[in-house]
Amino acid sequence: MNPLVSVAVGVYNVERYIKPAVESVLNQTYGHLELVVVDDGSTDGTVARLEEVRDPRLTVVRCAHRGSAPTRNEAIRRTTGKYVGLLDGDDLYLPGKLERHIEFLESSPKTDVSFSRFQSIDEDGIEMGVPSRPPEQPLSFETLLVGFPVNGSSAVVRRSAFETAGLFDEELPSCLDLDLWLRLALVRDGNLHCVPEILTLYRRRRGQITGDWRRMERGWNMMLRKMGSLVPSRTGAVYQQAAAHWYWYLAYLADSQGDRRAALKCLGRSVQFKPQKALSNPHMWMLASMVVSRFVLPDQVHSAIRGGVCQWLSRRGV
């Protein structure tokens, strides 16, 4: 019999993390599953770590290096379950995740995407900040575009929704997850819901695409043009608010990379899109103080300020 749920994983050079990630799926309380891992031409010991796992539910496919989107799409295409869970090779499922998602999806036939809350962890698995906040239900296209975070490893998707919306866009340099969630949200109204429990651990580490503010900006602009073509009225209705939030986030990323001039430029653009809201937002002033301190204070003092700001934002679920 085909499994009710499949998990698709695309990996590239995650030797340190892949075995715990795979085991977090195979050790789920719901065991009638399949796990498909597609390796994107890794040059480290990723495949060797996968070969250490002996479980008939695991299928490993090796491919030439093509990039994140083609690899993840290949993994999804090779699954057979009614539901497809997505997992990055450095993230983790908590033990009851799939059981909770299946219960939710089976009892809610009009839900196409269920996602859980997540806890961020660092490279060593230590928790960072507070977990993601629960959203208003259900999530809409507009809420997603404005900036509510849905982590890629937190989602379990009804296969039929993929057949309507398509898979990851292989032309985008970044914002792959957001682009997919937006298209899935257009399948039908009210089809994205949160299982309001912390069921996923999201690992933040050096070298992630989401840390490169220039690449993130390119992907955002391409994705926004795409949505403007698909649903111009809905995209246009929240464009200013979405852009203001996005450039605030890019300013944070630019400062993280030590590019203070780019951080100030992104902050300025954020204010241009929504001046009144931006200038009354304490998050904006906290970030601006952090960026400006890099210009006028020693690096050690700036680092201390940055740490305080990051903790303050984290406590508020930002």
C-alpha positions as CSV (number, residue, x, y, z in Angstrom):
1,M,0.0,0.0,0.0
2,N,1.2,3.5,-0.7
3,P,2.1,5.5,2.4
4,L,-0.4,8.2,3.4
5,V,2.4,10.7,3.9
6,S,5.8,11.2,2.1
7,V,8.6,13.5,3.1
8,A,10.7,15.1,0.4
9,V,14.3,16.3,1.2
10,G,16.7,18.0,-1.2
11,V,20.3,18.1,0.2
12,Y,23.7,19.6,-0.7
13,N,26.8,19.4,1.5
14,V,25.0,18.9,4.8
15,E,27.2,16.0,6.1
16,R,27.0,17.3,9.7
17,Y,23.2,17.5,9.8
18,I,21.7,15.1,7.4
19,K,21.7,11.9,9.5
20,P,19.8,13.6,12.4
21,A,17.4,15.1,9.9
22,V,16.6,11.7,8.4
23,E,16.3,10.0,11.7
24,S,13.9,12.8,12.9
25,V,11.5,11.6,10.1
26,L,12.0,7.8,10.5
27,N,11.5,8.1,14.3
28,Q,8.1,9.8,13.9
29,T,5.2,8.5,16.0
30,Y,3.3,8.0,12.7
31,G,5.4,5.3,11.0
32,H,3.5,4.5,7.7
33,L,5.6,6.9,5.6
34,E,8.2,7.1,2.9
35,L,11.2,9.4,2.9
36,V,12.8,10.5,-0.4
37,V,16.2,12.3,-0.2
38,V,17.7,13.7,-3.4
39,D,21.4,14.6,-3.2
40,D,22.4,17.6,-5.3
41,G,25.9,16.4,-6.2
42,S,27.3,16.9,-2.7
43,T,31.1,17.0,-2.5
44,D,31.3,16.3,1.3
45,G,30.3,13.2,3.2
46,T,26.5,13.7,2.9
47,V,25.9,10.5,0.9
48,A,28.1,8.5,3.2
49,R,26.1,9.6,6.2
50,L,22.9,8.6,4.3
51,E,24.3,5.2,3.5
52,E,24.6,4.5,7.3
53,V,20.8,4.6,7.7
54,R,19.2,1.2,7.1
55,D,15.5,1.6,6.7
56,P,13.3,0.4,3.8
57,R,11.2,3.6,4.0
58,L,14.2,5.6,2.9
59,T,15.1,6.2,-0.7
60,V,18.2,8.1,-1.7
61,V,18.7,9.5,-5.2
62,R,22.0,11.0,-6.4
63,C,21.9,13.7,-9.1
64,A,24.4,16.1,-10.7
65,H,24.5,19.5,-9.1
66,R,21.6,21.6,-10.3
67,G,20.6,23.8,-7.4
68,S,18.0,23.9,-4.6
69,A,14.8,24.2,-6.5
70,P,15.4,21.4,-9.1
71,T,16.6,19.1,-6.3
72,R,13.6,19.7,-4.1
73,N,11.2,19.3,-7.1
74,E,12.9,16.0,-8.0
75,A,12.3,14.8,-4.4
76,I,8.6,15.8,-4.5
77,R,8.1,14.1,-7.9
78,R,9.5,10.8,-6.6
79,T,7.1,10.7,-3.6
80,T,3.8,8.8,-3.7
81,G,1.9,9.8,-0.6
82,K,-1.4,11.7,-0.4
83,Y,0.4,14.3,1.7
84,V,3.9,15.6,1.2
85,G,6.0,17.0,4.0
86,L,9.0,19.2,3.1
87,L,12.2,19.2,5.1
88,D,15.6,20.8,4.5
89,G,18.6,18.6,5.2
90,D,19.7,20.6,8.2
91,D,16.3,21.0,9.9
92,L,14.5,18.5,12.2
93,Y,11.0,17.2,12.8
94,L,9.9,16.8,16.4
95,P,8.5,13.2,17.0
96,G,4.8,13.9,16.7
97,K,4.8,16.2,13.8
98,L,3.5,14.0,11.0
99,E,0.8,12.5,13.2
100,R,-0.5,15.9,14.1
101,H,-0.5,17.1,10.5
102,I,-2.3,14.0,9.2
103,E,-5.0,14.3,11.9
104,F,-5.5,18.0,10.9
105,L,-5.5,17.4,7.2
106,E,-7.8,14.4,7.3
107,S,-10.3,16.3,9.4
108,S,-10.1,19.4,7.2
109,P,-10.6,18.5,3.5
110,K,-10.5,22.1,2.4
111,T,-7.1,22.7,3.8
112,D,-4.3,22.3,1.2
113,V,-1.3,23.4,3.3
114,S,-0.8,22.8,7.0
115,F,2.3,24.2,8.7
116,S,3.4,24.2,12.3
117,R,5.1,26.7,14.5
118,F,8.9,26.3,14.6
119,Q,11.8,26.9,16.9
120,S,15.0,28.3,15.6
121,I,18.2,26.6,16.6
122,D,21.9,27.3,15.9
123,E,24.5,25.2,14.2
124,D,24.9,23.2,17.4
125,G,21.2,22.7,18.0
126,I,20.9,25.3,20.7
127,E,17.6,27.2,20.7
128,M,17.7,30.8,19.5
129,G,15.1,33.3,20.7
130,V,11.4,32.5,21.0
131,P,9.4,30.2,18.7
132,S,7.4,31.5,15.7
133,R,4.2,33.1,16.7
134,P,0.8,31.6,15.7
135,P,-1.1,33.4,13.0
136,E,-4.6,34.4,12.5
137,Q,-6.4,31.5,10.8
138,P,-6.5,30.9,7.9
139,L,-3.5,32.5,6.3
140,S,-4.3,34.5,3.2
141,F,-2.3,35.5,0.1
142,E,-2.1,39.0,1.4
143,T,-0.9,38.1,4.8
144,L,1.8,35.9,3.4
145,L,3.0,38.6,0.9
146,V,3.1,41.3,3.6
147,G,5.5,39.1,5.6
148,F,4.2,36.4,7.8
149,P,7.0,33.7,8.0
150,V,6.2,30.1,7.0
151,N,9.3,28.0,7.4
152,G,9.8,25.6,4.5
153,S,10.4,22.6,6.8
154,S,7.2,23.3,8.7
155,A,4.8,22.5,5.9
156,V,2.9,19.4,4.9
157,V,1.0,19.8,1.6
158,R,-1.9,18.0,0.0
159,R,-0.5,16.5,-3.2
160,S,-3.5,17.6,-5.3
161,A,-2.6,21.2,-4.4
162,F,0.9,20.8,-6.0
163,E,-0.8,19.5,-9.1
164,T,-2.7,22.7,-9.3
165,A,-0.2,25.3,-8.1
166,G,3.0,23.7,-9.4
167,L,6.3,23.1,-7.6
168,F,9.2,25.3,-6.7
169,D,10.1,27.9,-9.3
170,E,13.5,26.9,-10.7
171,E,14.2,30.4,-12.1
172,L,14.1,32.3,-8.8
173,P,17.5,32.9,-7.0
174,S,15.7,33.2,-3.6
175,C,12.2,33.5,-2.1
176,L,11.4,30.0,-3.3
177,D,9.3,29.1,-0.3
178,L,7.3,32.3,-0.3
179,D,6.6,32.0,-4.0
180,L,5.3,28.5,-3.5
181,W,3.1,29.4,-0.5
182,L,1.6,32.3,-2.4
183,R,0.7,30.1,-5.4
184,L,-0.7,27.5,-3.1
185,A,-2.8,30.2,-1.4
186,L,-4.4,31.0,-4.8
187,V,-5.6,27.4,-5.3
188,R,-8.7,28.3,-3.2
189,D,-9.5,30.7,-0.4
190,G,-8.9,29.7,3.2
191,N,-6.7,26.7,2.4
192,L,-3.6,27.5,4.5
193,H,-3.8,26.7,8.2
194,C,-1.4,26.5,11.1
195,V,-1.2,23.5,13.5
196,P,-0.5,25.7,16.5
197,E,2.2,23.6,18.0
198,I,6.0,23.7,17.8
199,L,6.7,20.7,15.7
200,T,9.8,21.8,13.6
201,L,13.3,22.9,14.5
202,Y,14.7,25.4,11.9
203,R,18.5,25.6,11.9
204,R,20.2,28.9,11.2
205,R,23.8,28.7,10.0
206,R,26.4,30.4,8.0
207,G,26.1,30.3,4.2
208,Q,22.3,30.0,4.0
209,I,20.7,31.7,1.0
210,T,18.5,33.7,3.4
211,G,21.7,35.4,4.7
212,D,22.6,37.0,1.4
213,W,20.6,40.3,1.2
214,R,21.4,41.0,-2.5
215,R,20.3,37.6,-3.6
216,M,17.2,37.9,-1.4
217,E,16.4,41.3,-3.0
218,R,16.7,39.8,-6.5
219,G,14.5,36.9,-5.7
220,W,11.9,39.2,-4.1
221,N,11.7,41.5,-7.1
222,M,11.3,38.6,-9.5
223,M,8.7,37.0,-7.3
224,L,6.8,40.2,-6.9
225,R,6.6,40.8,-10.7
226,K,5.3,37.2,-11.1
227,M,2.6,37.7,-8.5
228,G,1.7,41.1,-10.1
229,S,1.1,39.2,-13.3
230,L,-0.9,36.4,-11.7
231,V,-3.1,38.5,-9.4
232,P,-2.5,42.2,-10.1
233,S,-5.3,43.6,-7.9
234,R,-4.5,41.4,-4.9
235,T,-0.8,42.1,-5.2
236,G,-1.2,45.8,-5.7
237,A,-3.5,46.1,-2.7
238,V,-0.7,45.3,-0.2
239,Y,2.3,46.1,-2.3
240,Q,3.4,49.2,-0.3
241,Q,3.0,47.4,3.1
242,A,4.8,44.3,1.8
243,A,7.7,46.3,0.3
244,A,8.1,48.3,3.5
245,H,8.4,45.1,5.6
246,W,10.7,43.5,3.1
247,Y,13.2,46.3,2.9
248,W,13.2,46.5,6.7
249,Y,14.2,42.8,6.7
250,L,16.8,43.4,4.0
251,A,18.3,46.2,6.2
252,Y,18.7,43.6,9.0
253,L,20.4,41.2,6.7
254,A,22.7,43.8,5.2
255,D,23.8,44.9,8.7
256,S,24.3,41.3,9.6
257,Q,26.8,41.1,6.7
258,G,28.6,44.3,7.9
259,D,27.3,46.3,4.9
260,R,26.2,49.4,6.8
261,R,25.6,51.7,3.8
262,A,23.3,49.1,2.2
263,A,21.5,48.7,5.5
264,L,20.8,52.4,5.7
265,K,19.7,52.5,2.1
266,C,17.3,49.6,2.7
267,L,15.9,51.3,5.8
268,G,15.4,54.5,3.7
269,R,13.4,52.5,1.1
270,S,11.3,50.9,3.8
271,V,10.3,54.3,5.1
272,Q,9.6,55.6,1.6
273,F,7.0,52.8,1.0
274,K,5.1,53.4,4.3
275,P,6.4,56.6,6.0
276,Q,3.9,57.0,8.7
277,K,3.7,53.4,9.8
278,A,7.5,52.9,9.5
279,L,8.3,56.0,11.7
280,S,5.8,54.9,14.4
281,N,7.1,51.3,14.5
282,P,9.5,50.7,17.4
283,H,11.1,47.8,15.4
284,M,12.2,50.4,12.8
285,W,13.8,52.6,15.4
286,M,15.6,49.7,17.1
287,L,17.0,48.5,13.8
288,A,18.0,52.1,12.8
289,S,19.8,52.5,16.1
290,M,21.7,49.3,15.6
291,V,22.7,50.2,12.0
292,V,23.8,53.8,12.9
293,S,25.8,52.5,15.9
294,R,28.0,50.6,13.4
295,F,29.1,54.0,11.9
296,V,29.9,55.8,15.1
297,L,30.8,53.3,17.8
298,P,33.6,50.7,18.1
299,D,32.8,47.2,16.7
300,Q,32.7,45.7,20.2
301,V,30.1,48.2,21.3
302,H,28.1,47.8,18.2
303,S,28.1,44.0,18.6
304,A,26.7,44.4,22.1
305,I,24.0,46.7,20.9
306,R,23.2,44.3,18.1
307,G,22.9,41.4,20.5
308,G,20.5,43.4,22.7
309,V,18.4,44.4,19.7
310,C,18.2,40.9,18.3
311,Q,17.1,39.5,21.7
312,W,14.4,42.3,22.0
313,L,13.1,41.5,18.5
314,S,13.2,37.8,19.2
315,R,11.1,38.1,22.3
316,R,8.4,39.8,20.2
317,G,8.5,37.0,17.6
318,V,10.1,39.2,14.9
